[in-house]
Amino acid sequence: MQDTNKDINKDISQDTVRVESGEVRGTVRADHALFQGIPYAAPPKGDLRWQAPRKVDDWDGIRDATAPGNPCPQIGSSYSDTRATDEDCLFLNVTTPSTTGRKPVMVWVHGDGAIGAGHHFDATALATKGDVVVVTINYRLGVFGGFGLPGLDGSGTFGLQDQRAALEWVRRNARSFGGDPENVTLFGVSYGASSTAAHLVSPKSRGLFDKAIMHSGFALVDLPAEAWYPGLGALPWLAWRDTAEIEGSGRTVAAELGCPDIACLRALPAEKLLDHPQVMNIFQPFGYGNADLPRVPADALAGGEFAKVPVLAGNTRDEHRGIVEIFRGPVAAEDYPVLLAAAFGDRAAEVEREYPLGAFPDAGRAWAAVLTDRVWARATFRQHELLSAHTPTFAFEFADPAASEQGASHSSDIGYLFPEEELTGGQRELSDVMIRYWANFAHHGDPNGDGLPEWPAFAADRHVQSLAPGAITGVDYRAEHRLEFWADK
């Protein structure tokens, strides 16, 4: 794209800029500008439901960009009451600091895969303190993003394709917001981090980003039985599912909806799809064995078949505590050995000796500790090993025990990069340090900088940087999470 706003990289003082499809008017503050609800692809509705994202039509005049666009369809959950039904939802938001010079661009992919929207994340602090342009995006979720059917091109990958379309849009339009299109960092949490891993291994995403950050991703995560919610059996992968399996699930759902073909399904109201039991969760995993993800991404990572860009990645110290509380609820003492038996079979007694109930405040904490180490820590550390064998890799563990009521639980670190609520003094300092680390990485591919605690790369003696208020230092991650014990389980 021709740079039609030659001076915008020098001073974001005007509220109107031109992107490839037309002009947009955002909101200018003293230290930054915010542009919301910019369409990066055409509405994926009607005949475009379950098709690859298409170019958005040009518009005349100046488009208002002072309010978010529609969230993608979702039904909400116990931890989010958002319900949305409008499929005109492929929007992004841009926060850019009012400083001079071309700035790195950070593209944020929110987590979950069945709920959420980009505008839920206030990027003001990250953009202004880090001197970076931050782009947050919406993408198709659940059945709209991951549906599959025999003969349907793109089965299981429509949400992934949306994310790629947003990255392509950023490459073409970053200059309009003072961003450097040749310095793009893709980052995300949970499902968004697994999405980032998918783009790392996808041949179609090569060349669209220059660095990657993953918070609590599950690219290598498998699940023992009962690990997520009651009654769920063991899963070989949490993030991935064979495309043929997704298409089989889609055929079943189509029959239950009374539809013989894709035309019938595309004609159904979004509300009818959303009302089908568990339909958003059934189609959360990305499909592999297709043009977007030819191999299961875990195998591609193990084979070194991924984009060799610098990576910053990690997880939280108490990953599974919040997950146990949300999806299972209280665990009684008598349930603990039953859960261990379901998950680990004839090795349950061995696990119980390593994690005796008496060593924890309650059975829920014991069960969460087992799964934090077995499910999250083991897979995350292995991911660090695979990545660092081929590319600069910086590993972290977020460890603020007061980050949430469940300690340093899953996603509790995100409020330190996108701070909204008032943090305590020590937490505010940690937030500032994390923003500087993350921004340095976006600028240079290395989180280190003047005045910051040194952060060696992972390859330097398997270094993992612990991030806690007043305690930013290396941690013996293998010992902390008993990875030697879990090596063969």
N, C-alpha and C positions, 0 to 999 in steps of 0.2 A: 504493500500500500504506500502511496505517496504520502510523505509527511506534510499534511495540510496545516498543521499548527506548529510552525517552526520554532516559536518562542515558548511553547507551553512547557517544555522541559526546563526552562530557566526560571519561570515564575508562574505558579498556578494561582493567579489573581483574578482571572476571569471565570465566570460560572458557566460559560458555554464553550464547548469544544466540538470538533468534528471527528466522527469515527467513520468507518467505511460505508455505513448505511445512511448517514445523515448527521445532523447536529443534535447534541444533547445538552440540557441545562441542569447542572447539579447545584450543590450548596457549598459555598465558600466560607470557611471559618478563618480565624486568625492564623492558624498554623497548618491547616490542611484543607483539602477539598474532597467532597464526597459525591459520587455519582452512583445512583442506585437504579435498579430495574432496567438495565440496558439489555435488550435482547441480543443474544449471540447466535441464535438459530431460530428457525421458523417454529411456530407452535406445533408440537408433535401430536396433533389431534386429527380425528376423522381418518382419512386414508393414510395419514402420516403416523398414526399410532403404530408402534413396533416397526418403524423404518429408521434408517440412518438419519441423523439430523441433517436438515437442509438449510441452505442460506436464507437468512431473514430478508424480507423485502425491504427495499429502501423506503424511507419516509420523507415527506415534504415538511418544510418548516422546522421548528425546534421541538424536539421531544422532551417532555418533562422527565427528569431523572433525579427528583428530590424525594422519592418514596420507593420502597422495595417493590419488586414485582411479585407475582403470585408464587407461593411455595408450590412445589410439584405435589400431585395428589398423594394423600396420606390419611390415615385414620387416627393417628395419635397413639399413645400408649400410656402405661401407668406413670411414666416419667416425662411425658410431653402430651399436652392436651390439644395440640394443633390438629385440626382436620381441614383438609383442602380437597377440592374436586376439580379445579380448573386445570386442564392440561396445557394451557398457554402459560408455560412456567420456565422456559429456558432463558433465565435472566442471570446477569452477574452484576456485581457492585465493585466500584473502584474507589479506594481511599488513597490519596496521594499527598505527600507533604509539600508545603509551599516553600521549598528550598530550591536552590539552583543546581544545575547539573543533571545528567542522565542517571537514573536510579535503577537498582535492581527491582525486579518484579517477583512477588511471592504470590502464588496461586493456591488458595486454600480449598481443600475438598472436605466437607463436613462428614461426620461419621454416621453410623447406624445403617443406612441403606434402605430404611423403611420410613423414616421420619427425618425432618430437618430442612433447613434452608440456609443459604449463605448469609442472609442479612441478620441472622441470629448472632453473628459474631462482629463485635465492634472493634474494628481494626485501627482505631485512632492512635492508640498508644504505640502499637507495633510500627505503624507507618511513620509517625512523627519522631519517636525516640530512635528508631532504627534507620531512618532516612531511606525507606523503601516504599514502593508502590505495592499495595495489597489488593488482590482481586479475590473475592469470594463468590462462589457459584451455586446455582441450583442445577440439579440433574435428575433425570427420571429415576424413581424409586420403586422397589418391590415389583409388583406384577407389571408395572409400566416400563421398568428399566431392565428386568431380568427374565421376562416371559420368553418361552420358547415353544415351538410347534414344528413337527416334521415339515421340511420344505420352506420354513420361514428363515430368510436370510438374516443373520445377525442374532439368532436365538441366544438369549442369555447374556447379551453384551450391550444393550441399548444405553444403559446408564454410563457404561464405560465409553461408548462412542460420544455421548454428550460431553463428558469431561474432556475428551480429546478435541472436540469441536471448540470448547472454551479455550483450550491451550492454543489452538490454531488462531482463534480470534485474538488472543493476547499477542502472539507473534506479529499479527498484522496491524494491531491498533495500539500497542503499548506506548509508542512515541507520543500519541495524542495526550497522554496523561503524565508525561515526563519520565516514562519508563524506558528501560533498555530492553528491546526485544531479543537481544542476544545474551541476556543474563536473566533467565527465568528459573525460579525455584518452585518445584511442585511439592506441596506439603499437605498432610492430612492426619486425622486421628481415627483410630479404630477401623471402621469400614473405609474411611477416607485414606488411611495409611495402607490398607490392603489394596485399595484402588491405585495408590502410588506405586506399590510393588507390581501391580498388573501392568502399569504403563512402563515400568522399568524393563519388563520382559517382553512387552508387545512389540513386534516388528513395526506395527503401524504408528506407534507413538515415538519412534526414534527421531531425535532431532528437534523435538518440541519443547524440551526443557533441559536445563544445564546442571541442575542439582536437585536432590530429593531429600525430604525430611519425613520421617515416619514416626508417629506417636502411637504406641500400643497397637501396631498392626498385627495381623494374624496370618501372614503369608505362609508360614510353616506350621500353623497350629492344627493339630488334630484334637478330637474330643473323646475322652473316655465316657462311658455311659453315665448318665445323670449329672454330667458336669455343668450343664447350662440351666436346664429347667426340668422339673419332674417328668419322668417318662421318656425323655429323649435318649435314644440309644447312642452307641459310639458312632462317631463320624470320622472318616479318613481325613477330611479337610473341613475347616470351618468356613473358609472364604471361597472355595472352589467346588464346582460340580461339573461332571462330564456333560457336554452339550446334549448327548443322546438321552441322559437321565432327565435333564430339564425339559426336553421336548416331550418325553413320556409324561411328565407331570402336567405339562401344558395340555396334552391331549385329554388327560383325565379331567382337568378343570374345565376345558371346553365342553366336554360331554355333560358335566354337571350343570353347566350354564345353558345347556340346550343348543349349542352352536355347532354346526357341522363343519364350518370352515372359518378362515381368517376374516373374510368379509363380514360374516355375522358377528364375530368378536369385535371387530372395529366399529361396528354400528351400536354396540351396547353402550349405554351411559356409563361414565366413569363411576358413578355411585353404585351401580350394580356390580361392577368388578370389585370395588372396595368392600362391599358387603359380603363377598364370598369368604367363608371362614379361612383364616390364616393365609389368605392369598398374598399378602404383602411379605410375609415371612418365608413362604414356600419358595419365592423367586428372589430372595436376597442374594444368594451366592452367584458369583460370576461363572459363566460357562467357559469351559476350555475344550480344546479339540476343534478349533475353528480358526478363521483367518485372523481374528484379533488375538487370541491366546492359543497358539497351536499346541502347546504342551501345558500340563498342569504347571502353574508358575513356580511351585516349590521345586519341581524337577529342573526347570530352566535356571533357577537361581543356583541350584546345586551343580549344574553343568557349566556355570559361568556364562550363560546365554542371556545377558541383560546389558542395558546401556551402561557404559563405564563412566558414570558421572559421580562426583563426590556425594556421599550420603551421610546424613546425621540421623540417628535412629535410637529408639529406646522405649522403655515402658515405665510403669509406676511400680513402686515397691509392694503395694497391697492390691494388685490388679483385681483379684476376684472377690474382694470383700463386698463391694457394692453390687456386683452381679448376683452373688448369693442372696443378698437382701431383696433385690428387686424381683428376681425370677423364681426364687424358692421360698424366701421368708425364713422365719425362725427354724433352726435345726435342733431337735431334741437330742439329748445325750444318747438315747437308745437308737437313734437314727444313724449316728455316725458310723458304727461298724457295718450297718446295712448298706450305706452309700459306698463305703470303701469296697465292700464285697462286689457291688454292682459294677464299680469302675475298674477294679484291679483283680478280680477273680481270686485265684489261689495265692496271689501275692498281697492280698489285702492285709494280712497279719503283719507282714514285713513293713508295709506302709504305716500301719498303726503304731508299731514300735518306734518308727522314726518320728512320727507326729502323734505322740500320746495325748489323749484328751486332756489329761491333767496339766499339760503344759500351756493350755490356752484358756482364756476367760470363759469360753463356752464352745459348744459343738459347732456353731456356725463359723466361728473364727478358725477353729481347727480345720474344718472342711475347706474354707477359703484359702488357708495357708497351703494346704495340699495342692489345690488347683492353681493357685498363683505360681507355685514352683513348677509343677508338672506341666501345666498347659501353657503358661505365658513365659516364664523365665527360661525354660529349656529351649523353647522355639526361638525366642528373641536372641538368646546368646548364639544359637546356631546360625541365625540370620546374619549376625555381626561377623561370624567367622567366614561365611560364604561370600559376603560382600567385600570384606576387607582383603580377601585373597586377590581381588582384581581392581579395587578402586579405593581411594581414601575414604575411610569410614570413622565417624566419631560416635561413640556410644554413650548413652546417658541412662540414669535411673532417677526419676522424680521421687523424692522421698520426704516431702513435708507431711509429718504425721497429723497435722491439723488442717490439711487441705480440704477435708470433708468429714462428715460424721463417721465415715468408714475409713478414715486415714488417707493415705496416698493411693486412693482407689482409681479404677479405670476412668480415664478422661479428666481426672481432677487437676491435671497440670494445665489444661487448656485455658482456664481462667487466669493464668499467669502470663500468657501471651496475648490474650484478648481480655484484659481486665476491665470489668464494669463495676462490680461491687467493691466496696472499700476493703482493702486488705490490711492486715496488721502491719506494724512497722517492719518486722523481719520478713514478712511475706511480700511487702511492697519492694523491699530491697532485692529479694529473690526474683520477683517479677522483672525488675529493671535489669538484673544480670542476665536472666534468660533471654529477654528481648535483645540485649546487646550480643549475646552469643549467637542467637538465631539470625540476627541481622548481619553480623560479621560473616556468618556462613553464606548468607545470600550474596553478600558483596564479593567474597573472595574464595569461597569453598573451604573455609577454615574458621571455626568459631572463636579462635583466640584473638586477643586484642589488648591494648594498653589498659592496665588497671584491673584486668580480670584474672581470676585464678587460672592457672595453666590447665589446659585440657589436652592431654596427649591423644593421639589417634589410637583407635582400638588395637591396631597391629602392634603398638608398643606395649608388650606384655599384657595383652587382652584388657586394656584399660577401659573401665566404665566410670564415667563421671557422675557422682551422686550429687543431686541438686536438692538442698534443704536450707531453710533459713539459718544463716550463720554457719553452715557446714557444707561447703562446696569443695569436694575433694574426691579422690579415687575411692572405690569401694571394692572389696573382694566379692564380686558378684557370684562367682561359682560357689563360694562357701556360704554366703548369705542365703542362697536359694537351693543349696544342697544338690547341685547339678551332678556331682559324682554319683550320688545315690540314684538319681533319676536317669542316668545314662542308658540303662537297658530296660526301662519300664514304659 
